[in-house]
Amino acid sequence: MRYLILFALAYFLIKTVRNLLSKVKIVPRDSVNPETDLSEPPSRIKVDESNIEDADFKEVE
């Protein structure tokens, strides 16, 4: 009798976990969904290349 009760509990536990996992939707982080994402996309940063100097690289021993 106790095995029947354990089997029934395990069955309902597995069924509950399966229902919960079926409702989970995995979406890539960088995907754009216009329905949920109301923020504007980030604009590109403009860099003034006239002030950039070449770096001096030294050999490391």
N, CA, C and O atoms as a Tripos MOL2 file, in Angstrom:
@<TRIPOS>MOLECULE
protein
  244   243    61     0     0
PROTEIN
NO_CHARGES

@<TRIPOS>ATOM
      1 N           0.8190   -1.1970    0.0000 N.3       1 MET1
      2 CA          0.0000    0.0000    0.0000 C.3       1 MET1
      3 C           0.8680    1.2690    0.0000 C.2       1 MET1
      4 O           0.5590    2.2420   -0.6870 O.2       1 MET1
      5 N           1.9640    1.2410    0.7860 N.am      2 ARG2
      6 CA          2.7920    2.4520    0.8650 C.3       2 ARG2
      7 C           3.5150    2.6900   -0.4570 C.2       2 ARG2
      8 O           3.7960    3.8410   -0.7910 O.2       2 ARG2
      9 N           3.8290    1.6330   -1.2270 N.am      3 TYR3
     10 CA          4.4660    1.8060   -2.5320 C.3       3 TYR3
     11 C           3.5110    2.4690   -3.5160 C.2       3 TYR3
     12 O           3.9360    3.2550   -4.3620 O.2       3 TYR3
     13 N           2.2540    2.1620   -3.4120 N.am      4 LEU4
     14 CA          1.2530    2.7910   -4.2640 C.3       4 LEU4
     15 C           1.1610    4.2860   -3.9750 C.2       4 LEU4
     16 O           1.0560    5.1030   -4.8900 O.2       4 LEU4
     17 N           1.2000    4.6300   -2.6940 N.am      5 ILE5
     18 CA          1.1620    6.0440   -2.3080 C.3       5 ILE5
     19 C           2.4140    6.7580   -2.7850 C.2       5 ILE5
     20 O           2.3220    7.8770   -3.2910 O.2       5 ILE5
     21 N           3.5920    6.1380   -2.6380 N.am      6 LEU6
     22 CA          4.8360    6.7430   -3.1010 C.3       6 LEU6
     23 C           4.8450    6.9100   -4.6210 C.2       6 LEU6
     24 O           5.3030    7.9250   -5.1450 O.2       6 LEU6
     25 N           4.3300    5.8970   -5.3140 N.am      7 PHE7
     26 CA          4.2540    5.9870   -6.7660 C.3       7 PHE7
     27 C           3.3230    7.1240   -7.1920 C.2       7 PHE7
     28 O           3.6480    7.8650   -8.1190 O.2       7 PHE7
     29 N           2.1880    7.2710   -6.5410 N.am      8 ALA8
     30 CA          1.2370    8.3320   -6.8700 C.3       8 ALA8
     31 C           1.8510    9.7100   -6.5890 C.2       8 ALA8
     32 O           1.6850   10.6320   -7.3880 O.2       8 ALA8
     33 N           2.5540    9.8550   -5.4680 N.am      9 LEU9
     34 CA          3.2110   11.1250   -5.1620 C.3       9 LEU9
     35 C           4.2860   11.4560   -6.1900 C.2       9 LEU9
     36 O           4.3940   12.5990   -6.6360 O.2       9 LEU9
     37 N           5.0790   10.4610   -6.5640 N.am     10 ALA10
     38 CA          6.1300   10.6850   -7.5580 C.3      10 ALA10
     39 C           5.5150   11.0590   -8.9100 C.2      10 ALA10
     40 O           6.0340   11.9320   -9.6060 O.2      10 ALA10
     41 N           4.4320   10.4140   -9.2750 N.am     11 TYR11
     42 CA          3.7620   10.7100  -10.5400 C.3      11 TYR11
     43 C           3.2800   12.1590  -10.5870 C.2      11 TYR11
     44 O           3.5290   12.8710  -11.5600 O.2      11 TYR11
     45 N           2.5900   12.5900   -9.5310 N.am     12 PHE12
     46 CA          2.0710   13.9600   -9.5110 C.3      12 PHE12
     47 C           3.1890   14.9850   -9.3940 C.2      12 PHE12
     48 O           3.0640   16.0880   -9.9270 O.2      12 PHE12
     49 N           4.2590   14.6540   -8.7210 N.am     13 LEU13
     50 CA          5.4030   15.5530   -8.6240 C.3      13 LEU13
     51 C           6.0550   15.7420   -9.9960 C.2      13 LEU13
     52 O           6.3610   16.8670  -10.3910 O.2      13 LEU13
     53 N           6.2650   14.6480  -10.7150 N.am     14 ILE14
     54 CA          6.8580   14.7280  -12.0520 C.3      14 ILE14
     55 C           5.9370   15.4720  -13.0010 C.2      14 ILE14
     56 O           6.4030   16.2670  -13.8170 O.2      14 ILE14
     57 N           4.6460   15.2300  -12.9090 N.am     15 LYS15
     58 CA          3.6800   15.9080  -13.7600 C.3      15 LYS15
     59 C           3.6730   17.4140  -13.4890 C.2      15 LYS15
     60 O           3.5980   18.2130  -14.4220 O.2      15 LYS15
     61 N           3.7500   17.7970  -12.2270 N.am     16 THR16
     62 CA          3.7680   19.2170  -11.8640 C.3      16 THR16
     63 C           5.0330   19.8970  -12.3720 C.2      16 THR16
     64 O           4.9690   20.9980  -12.9180 O.2      16 THR16
     65 N           6.1780   19.2490  -12.1980 N.am     17 VAL17
     66 CA          7.4430   19.8170  -12.6590 C.3      17 VAL17
     67 C           7.4370   19.9460  -14.1800 C.2      17 VAL17
     68 O           7.9050   20.9540  -14.7090 O.2      17 VAL17
     69 N           6.9290   18.9700  -14.8750 N.am     18 ARG18
     70 CA          6.8680   19.0140  -16.3370 C.3      18 ARG18
     71 C           5.9700   20.1620  -16.8030 C.2      18 ARG18
     72 O           6.3020   20.8420  -17.7740 O.2      18 ARG18
     73 N           4.8420   20.3900  -16.1320 N.am     19 ASN19
     74 CA          3.9570   21.5030  -16.5030 C.3      19 ASN19
     75 C           4.6330   22.8420  -16.2550 C.2      19 ASN19
     76 O           4.4960   23.7620  -17.0610 O.2      19 ASN19
     77 N           5.3600   22.9620  -15.1480 N.am     20 LEU20
     78 CA          6.0530   24.2150  -14.8590 C.3      20 LEU20
     79 C           7.1500   24.4790  -15.8760 C.2      20 LEU20
     80 O           7.3200   25.6160  -16.3180 O.2      20 LEU20
     81 N           7.8970   23.4480  -16.2540 N.am     21 LEU21
     82 CA          8.9800   23.6270  -17.2120 C.3      21 LEU21
     83 C           8.4640   23.9010  -18.6190 C.2      21 LEU21
     84 O           9.1500   24.5510  -19.4080 O.2      21 LEU21
     85 N           7.2860   23.4240  -18.9410 N.am     22 SER22
     86 CA          6.7400   23.6740  -20.2750 C.3      22 SER22
     87 C           6.3150   25.1330  -20.4430 C.2      22 SER22
     88 O           6.2050   25.6170  -21.5690 O.2      22 SER22
     89 N           6.0750   25.8340  -19.3370 N.am     23 LYS23
     90 CA          5.6720   27.2410  -19.4050 C.3      23 LYS23
     91 C           6.8720   28.1780  -19.4760 C.2      23 LYS23
     92 O           6.7070   29.3650  -19.7550 O.2      23 LYS23
     93 N           8.0790   27.6640  -19.2270 N.am     24 VAL24
     94 CA          9.2800   28.4920  -19.2540 C.3      24 VAL24
     95 C           9.7200   28.6820  -20.6970 C.2      24 VAL24
     96 O           9.8430   27.7170  -21.4510 O.2      24 VAL24
     97 N           9.9540   29.9330  -21.0760 N.am     25 LYS25
     98 CA         10.3900   30.2390  -22.4310 C.3      25 LYS25
     99 C          11.8060   30.8060  -22.3490 C.2      25 LYS25
    100 O          12.0460   31.7870  -21.6450 O.2      25 LYS25
    101 N          12.7330   30.1910  -23.0640 N.am     26 ILE26
    102 CA         14.1210   30.6380  -23.0720 C.3      26 ILE26
    103 C          14.3260   31.5280  -24.2950 C.2      26 ILE26
    104 O          14.1000   31.1140  -25.4320 O.2      26 ILE26
    105 N          14.7610   32.7640  -24.0330 N.am     27 VAL27
    106 CA         14.9550   33.7550  -25.0930 C.3      27 VAL27
    107 C          16.3820   34.2660  -24.9890 C.2      27 VAL27
    108 O          16.8350   34.5870  -23.8910 O.2      27 VAL27
    109 N          17.1050   34.3510  -26.1060 N.am     28 PRO28
    110 CA         18.4500   34.9100  -26.0500 C.3      28 PRO28
    111 C          18.4270   36.3350  -25.5080 C.2      28 PRO28
    112 O          17.4970   37.0990  -25.7660 O.2      28 PRO28
    113 N          19.4640   36.6760  -24.7570 N.am     29 ARG29
    114 CA         19.4970   37.9740  -24.0910 C.3      29 ARG29
    115 C          19.5520   39.1320  -25.0800 C.2      29 ARG29
    116 O          18.9610   40.1830  -24.8300 O.2      29 ARG29
    117 N          20.2450   38.9590  -26.1890 N.am     30 ASP30
    118 CA         20.4090   40.0620  -27.1200 C.3      30 ASP30
    119 C          19.3500   40.0830  -28.2260 C.2      30 ASP30
    120 O          19.4720   40.8600  -29.1730 O.2      30 ASP30
    121 N          18.3380   39.2650  -28.1240 N.am     31 SER31
    122 CA         17.2830   39.3180  -29.1290 C.3      31 SER31
    123 C          16.3870   40.5150  -28.8500 C.2      31 SER31
    124 O          16.1820   40.9030  -27.6990 O.2      31 SER31
    125 N          15.8640   41.0860  -29.9080 N.am     32 VAL32
    126 CA         15.0290   42.2680  -29.7710 C.3      32 VAL32
    127 C          13.5800   41.8580  -29.9390 C.2      32 VAL32
    128 O          13.1900   41.2980  -30.9640 O.2      32 VAL32
    129 N          12.7960   42.1420  -28.9260 N.am     33 ASN33
    130 CA         11.3640   41.8690  -28.9870 C.3      33 ASN33
    131 C          10.6480   43.2040  -28.8380 C.2      33 ASN33
    132 O          10.6100   43.7540  -27.7370 O.2      33 ASN33
    133 N          10.0850   43.7380  -29.9080 N.am     34 PRO34
    134 CA          9.4860   45.0770  -29.8350 C.3      34 PRO34
    135 C           8.2760   45.1510  -28.9090 C.2      34 PRO34
    136 O           7.9100   46.2410  -28.4710 O.2      34 PRO34
    137 N           7.6520   44.0290  -28.6030 N.am     35 GLU35
    138 CA          6.4810   44.0680  -27.7360 C.3      35 GLU35
    139 C           6.8700   44.3380  -26.2900 C.2      35 GLU35
    140 O           6.1560   45.0500  -25.5830 O.2      35 GLU35
    141 N           7.9880   43.7820  -25.8390 N.am     36 THR36
    142 CA          8.3710   43.9370  -24.4410 C.3      36 THR36
    143 C           9.4740   44.9530  -24.2500 C.2      36 THR36
    144 O           9.6100   45.4960  -23.1540 O.2      36 THR36
    145 N          10.2660   45.2340  -25.2670 N.am     37 ASP37
    146 CA         11.3840   46.1570  -25.1440 C.3      37 ASP37
    147 C          10.9570   47.5220  -25.6740 C.2      37 ASP37
    148 O          10.8790   47.7350  -26.8840 O.2      37 ASP37
    149 N          10.6830   48.4420  -24.7500 N.am     38 LEU38
    150 CA         10.2240   49.7540  -25.1480 C.3      38 LEU38
    151 C          11.3460   50.7880  -25.1470 C.2      38 LEU38
    152 O          11.1300   51.9270  -25.5590 O.2      38 LEU38
    153 N          12.5250   50.4150  -24.6960 N.am     39 SER39
    154 CA         13.6320   51.3630  -24.6550 C.3      39 SER39
    155 C          14.2390   51.5130  -26.0510 C.2      39 SER39
    156 O          14.1320   50.6210  -26.8930 O.2      39 SER39
    157 N          14.8760   52.6550  -26.2700 N.am     40 GLU40
    158 CA         15.4960   52.9170  -27.5620 C.3      40 GLU40
    159 C          16.8240   52.1790  -27.6600 C.2      40 GLU40
    160 O          17.4920   51.9930  -26.6430 O.2      40 GLU40
    161 N          17.2230   51.7590  -28.8440 N.am     41 PRO41
    162 CA         18.5200   51.0900  -28.9800 C.3      41 PRO41
    163 C          19.6430   52.0850  -28.7070 C.2      41 PRO41
    164 O          19.5070   53.2710  -29.0100 O.2      41 PRO41
    165 N          20.7500   51.6120  -28.1380 N.am     42 PRO42
    166 CA         21.8420   52.5270  -27.8250 C.3      42 PRO42
    167 C          22.4710   53.0840  -29.1010 C.2      42 PRO42
    168 O          22.6490   52.3630  -30.0830 O.2      42 PRO42
    169 N          22.8000   54.3650  -29.0730 N.am     43 SER43
    170 CA         23.4200   54.9920  -30.2400 C.3      43 SER43
    171 C          24.9230   54.7510  -30.1810 C.2      43 SER43
    172 O          25.4840   54.5250  -29.1090 O.2      43 SER43
    173 N          25.5620   54.8020  -31.3300 N.am     44 ARG44
    174 CA         27.0020   54.5750  -31.3960 C.3      44 ARG44
    175 C          27.7510   55.7950  -30.8770 C.2      44 ARG44
    176 O          27.2950   56.9290  -31.0210 O.2      44 ARG44
    177 N          28.8980   55.5460  -30.2750 N.am     45 ILE45
    178 CA         29.7350   56.6180  -29.7550 C.3      45 ILE45
    179 C          30.6810   57.0650  -30.8550 C.2      45 ILE45
    180 O          31.3540   56.2450  -31.4800 O.2      45 ILE45
    181 N          30.7290   58.3620  -31.0860 N.am     46 LYS46
    182 CA         31.6330   58.9070  -32.0950 C.3      46 LYS46
    183 C          32.9370   59.3060  -31.4190 C.2      46 LYS46
    184 O          32.9320   59.9830  -30.3920 O.2      46 LYS46
    185 N          34.0560   58.8800  -32.0030 N.am     47 VAL47
    186 CA         35.3730   59.1360  -31.4360 C.3      47 VAL47
    187 C          36.1390   60.0530  -32.3690 C.2      47 VAL47
    188 O          36.1810   59.8410  -33.5810 O.2      47 VAL47
    189 N          36.7490   61.0840  -31.7810 N.am     48 ASP48
    190 CA         37.5940   61.9900  -32.5470 C.3      48 ASP48
    191 C          38.9840   61.3590  -32.6210 C.2      48 ASP48
    192 O          39.7150   61.3380  -31.6300 O.2      48 ASP48
    193 N          39.3450   60.8470  -33.7950 N.am     49 GLU49
    194 CA         40.5990   60.1150  -33.9440 C.3      49 GLU49
    195 C          41.8160   61.0320  -34.0510 C.2      49 GLU49
    196 O          42.9420   60.5360  -34.0800 O.2      49 GLU49
    197 N          41.6330   62.3290  -34.1100 N.am     50 SER50
    198 CA         42.7730   63.2320  -34.2440 C.3      50 SER50
    199 C          43.6040   63.3120  -32.9650 C.2      50 SER50
    200 O          44.7850   63.6520  -33.0310 O.2      50 SER50
    201 N          43.0270   63.0120  -31.8170 N.am     51 ASN51
    202 CA         43.7460   63.1000  -30.5450 C.3      51 ASN51
    203 C          44.3660   61.7740  -30.1190 C.2      51 ASN51
    204 O          45.0190   61.7170  -29.0770 O.2      51 ASN51
    205 N          44.1830   60.7200  -30.8870 N.am     52 ILE52
    206 CA         44.6870   59.4040  -30.5010 C.3      52 ILE52
    207 C          46.1140   59.2520  -30.9980 C.2      52 ILE52
    208 O          46.4010   59.4770  -32.1740 O.2      52 ILE52
    209 N          47.0160   58.8630  -30.0820 N.am     53 GLU53
    210 CA         48.4190   58.6440  -30.4370 C.3      53 GLU53
    211 C          48.6900   57.1490  -30.4950 C.2      53 GLU53
    212 O          47.9950   56.3580  -29.8580 O.2      53 GLU53
    213 N          49.7070   56.7670  -31.2620 N.am     54 ASP54
    214 CA         50.0820   55.3610  -31.3290 C.3      54 ASP54
    215 C          50.7310   54.9440  -30.0180 C.2      54 ASP54
    216 O          51.4740   55.7140  -29.4100 O.2      54 ASP54
    217 N          50.4490   53.7410  -29.5950 N.am     55 ALA55
    218 CA         51.0210   53.2330  -28.3530 C.3      55 ALA55
    219 C          52.4180   52.6850  -28.6200 C.2      55 ALA55
    220 O          52.6970   52.1380  -29.6870 O.2      55 ALA55
    221 N          53.2850   52.8450  -27.6310 N.am     56 ASP56
    222 CA         54.6410   52.2860  -27.7170 C.3      56 ASP56
    223 C          54.6340   50.9350  -27.0310 C.2      56 ASP56
    224 O          54.3400   50.8420  -25.8390 O.2      56 ASP56
    225 N          54.9550   49.8930  -27.7720 N.am     57 PHE57
    226 CA         54.9850   48.5440  -27.2100 C.3      57 PHE57
    227 C          56.4100   48.1660  -26.8680 C.2      57 PHE57
    228 O          57.3280   48.3760  -27.6600 O.2      57 PHE57
    229 N          56.5850   47.6110  -25.6900 N.am     58 LYS58
    230 CA         57.9100   47.1770  -25.2410 C.3      58 LYS58
    231 C          57.9040   45.6610  -25.1690 C.2      58 LYS58
    232 O          56.8840   45.0460  -24.8540 O.2      58 LYS58
    233 N          59.0530   45.0620  -25.4650 N.am     59 GLU59
    234 CA         59.1650   43.6090  -25.3690 C.3      59 GLU59
    235 C          59.2730   43.2130  -23.9020 C.2      59 GLU59
    236 O          59.9860   43.8510  -23.1280 O.2      59 GLU59
    237 N          58.5670   42.1690  -23.5340 N.am     60 VAL60
    238 CA         58.5880   41.6690  -22.1620 C.3      60 VAL60
    239 C          59.4490   40.4160  -22.1360 C.2      60 VAL60
    240 O          59.2580   39.4960  -22.9310 O.2      60 VAL60
    241 N          60.4080   40.3980  -21.2000 N.am     61 GLU61
    242 CA         61.2930   39.2170  -21.0960 C.3      61 GLU61
    243 C          60.7660   38.2210  -20.1130 C.2      61 GLU61
    244 O          61.3800   37.1760  -19.9030 O.2      61 GLU61
@<TRIPOS>BOND
     1     1     2 1
     2     2     3 1
     3     3     4 2
     4     3     5 am
     5     5     6 1
     6     6     7 1
     7     7     8 2
     8     7     9 am
     9     9    10 1
    10    10    11 1
    11    11    12 2
    12    11    13 am
    13    13    14 1
    14    14    15 1
    15    15    16 2
    16    15    17 am
    17    17    18 1
    18    18    19 1
    19    19    20 2
    20    19    21 am
    21    21    22 1
    22    22    23 1
    23    23    24 2
    24    23    25 am
    25    25    26 1
    26    26    27 1
    27    27    28 2
    28    27    29 am
    29    29    30 1
    30    30    31 1
    31    31    32 2
    32    31    33 am
    33    33    34 1
    34    34    35 1
    35    35    36 2
    36    35    37 am
    37    37    38 1
    38    38    39 1
    39    39    40 2
    40    39    41 am
    41    41    42 1
    42    42    43 1
    43    43    44 2
    44    43    45 am
    45    45    46 1
    46    46    47 1
    47    47    48 2
    48    47    49 am
    49    49    50 1
    50    50    51 1
    51    51    52 2
    52    51    53 am
    53    53    54 1
    54    54    55 1
    55    55    56 2
    56    55    57 am
    57    57    58 1
    58    58    59 1
    59    59    60 2
    60    59    61 am
    61    61    62 1
    62    62    63 1
    63    63    64 2
    64    63    65 am
    65    65    66 1
    66    66    67 1
    67    67    68 2
    68    67    69 am
    69    69    70 1
    70    70    71 1
    71    71    72 2
    72    71    73 am
    73    73    74 1
    74    74    75 1
    75    75    76 2
    76    75    77 am
    77    77    78 1
    78    78    79 1
    79    79    80 2
    80    79    81 am
    81    81    82 1
    82    82    83 1
    83    83    84 2
    84    83    85 am
    85    85    86 1
    86    86    87 1
    87    87    88 2
    88    87    89 am
    89    89    90 1
    90    90    91 1
    91    91    92 2
    92    91    93 am
    93    93    94 1
    94    94    95 1
    95    95    96 2
    96    95    97 am
    97    97    98 1
    98    98    99 1
    99    99   100 2
   100    99   101 am
   101   101   102 1
   102   102   103 1
   103   103   104 2
   104   103   105 am
   105   105   106 1
   106   106   107 1
   107   107   108 2
   108   107   109 am
   109   109   110 1
   110   110   111 1
   111   111   112 2
   112   111   113 am
   113   113   114 1
   114   114   115 1
   115   115   116 2
   116   115   117 am
   117   117   118 1
   118   118   119 1
   119   119   120 2
   120   119   121 am
   121   121   122 1
   122   122   123 1
   123   123   124 2
   124   123   125 am
   125   125   126 1
   126   126   127 1
   127   127   128 2
   128   127   129 am
   129   129   130 1
   130   130   131 1
   131   131   132 2
   132   131   133 am
   133   133   134 1
   134   134   135 1
   135   135   136 2
   136   135   137 am
   137   137   138 1
   138   138   139 1
   139   139   140 2
   140   139   141 am
   141   141   142 1
   142   142   143 1
   143   143   144 2
   144   143   145 am
   145   145   146 1
   146   146   147 1
   147   147   148 2
   148   147   149 am
   149   149   150 1
   150   150   151 1
   151   151   152 2
   152   151   153 am
   153   153   154 1
   154   154   155 1
   155   155   156 2
   156   155   157 am
   157   157   158 1
   158   158   159 1
   159   159   160 2
   160   159   161 am
   161   161   162 1
   162   162   163 1
   163   163   164 2
   164   163   165 am
   165   165   166 1
   166   166   167 1
   167   167   168 2
   168   167   169 am
   169   169   170 1
   170   170   171 1
   171   171   172 2
   172   171   173 am
   173   173   174 1
   174   174   175 1
   175   175   176 2
   176   175   177 am
   177   177   178 1
   178   178   179 1
   179   179   180 2
   180   179   181 am
   181   181   182 1
   182   182   183 1
   183   183   184 2
   184   183   185 am
   185   185   186 1
   186   186   187 1
   187   187   188 2
   188   187   189 am
   189   189   190 1
   190   190   191 1
   191   191   192 2
   192   191   193 am
   193   193   194 1
   194   194   195 1
   195   195   196 2
   196   195   197 am
   197   197   198 1
   198   198   199 1
   199   199   200 2
   200   199   201 am
   201   201   202 1
   202   202   203 1
   203   203   204 2
   204   203   205 am
   205   205   206 1
   206   206   207 1
   207   207   208 2
   208   207   209 am
   209   209   210 1
   210   210   211 1
   211   211   212 2
   212   211   213 am
   213   213   214 1
   214   214   215 1
   215   215   216 2
   216   215   217 am
   217   217   218 1
   218   218   219 1
   219   219   220 2
   220   219   221 am
   221   221   222 1
   222   222   223 1
   223   223   224 2
   224   223   225 am
   225   225   226 1
   226   226   227 1
   227   227   228 2
   228   227   229 am
   229   229   230 1
   230   230   231 1
   231   231   232 2
   232   231   233 am
   233   233   234 1
   234   234   235 1
   235   235   236 2
   236   235   237 am
   237   237   238 1
   238   238   239 1
   239   239   240 2
   240   239   241 am
   241   241   242 1
   242   242   243 1
   243   243   244 2
@<TRIPOS>SUBSTRUCTURE
     1 MET1         2 RESIDUE 1 A MET
     2 ARG2         6 RESIDUE 1 A ARG
     3 TYR3        10 RESIDUE 1 A TYR
     4 LEU4        14 RESIDUE 1 A LEU
     5 ILE5        18 RESIDUE 1 A ILE
     6 LEU6        22 RESIDUE 1 A LEU
     7 PHE7        26 RESIDUE 1 A PHE
     8 ALA8        30 RESIDUE 1 A ALA
     9 LEU9        34 RESIDUE 1 A LEU
    10 ALA10       38 RESIDUE 1 A ALA
    11 TYR11       42 RESIDUE 1 A TYR
    12 PHE12       46 RESIDUE 1 A PHE
    13 LEU13       50 RESIDUE 1 A LEU
    14 ILE14       54 RESIDUE 1 A ILE
    15 LYS15       58 RESIDUE 1 A LYS
    16 THR16       62 RESIDUE 1 A THR
    17 VAL17       66 RESIDUE 1 A VAL
    18 ARG18       70 RESIDUE 1 A ARG
    19 ASN19       74 RESIDUE 1 A ASN
    20 LEU20       78 RESIDUE 1 A LEU
    21 LEU21       82 RESIDUE 1 A LEU
    22 SER22       86 RESIDUE 1 A SER
    23 LYS23       90 RESIDUE 1 A LYS
    24 VAL24       94 RESIDUE 1 A VAL
    25 LYS25       98 RESIDUE 1 A LYS
    26 ILE26      102 RESIDUE 1 A ILE
    27 VAL27      106 RESIDUE 1 A VAL
    28 PRO28      110 RESIDUE 1 A PRO
    29 ARG29      114 RESIDUE 1 A ARG
    30 ASP30      118 RESIDUE 1 A ASP
    31 SER31      122 RESIDUE 1 A SER
    32 VAL32      126 RESIDUE 1 A VAL
    33 ASN33      130 RESIDUE 1 A ASN
    34 PRO34      134 RESIDUE 1 A PRO
    35 GLU35      138 RESIDUE 1 A GLU
    36 THR36      142 RESIDUE 1 A THR
    37 ASP37      146 RESIDUE 1 A ASP
    38 LEU38      150 RESIDUE 1 A LEU
    39 SER39      154 RESIDUE 1 A SER
    40 GLU40      158 RESIDUE 1 A GLU
    41 PRO41      162 RESIDUE 1 A PRO
    42 PRO42      166 RESIDUE 1 A PRO
    43 SER43      170 RESIDUE 1 A SER
    44 ARG44      174 RESIDUE 1 A ARG
    45 ILE45      178 RESIDUE 1 A ILE
    46 LYS46      182 RESIDUE 1 A LYS
    47 VAL47      186 RESIDUE 1 A VAL
    48 ASP48      190 RESIDUE 1 A ASP
    49 GLU49      194 RESIDUE 1 A GLU
    50 SER50      198 RESIDUE 1 A SER
    51 ASN51      202 RESIDUE 1 A ASN
    52 ILE52      206 RESIDUE 1 A ILE
    53 GLU53      210 RESIDUE 1 A GLU
    54 ASP54      214 RESIDUE 1 A ASP
    55 ALA55      218 RESIDUE 1 A ALA
    56 ASP56      222 RESIDUE 1 A ASP
    57 PHE57      226 RESIDUE 1 A PHE
    58 LYS58      230 RESIDUE 1 A LYS
    59 GLU59      234 RESIDUE 1 A GLU
    60 VAL60      238 RESIDUE 1 A VAL
    61 GLU61      242 RESIDUE 1 A GLU
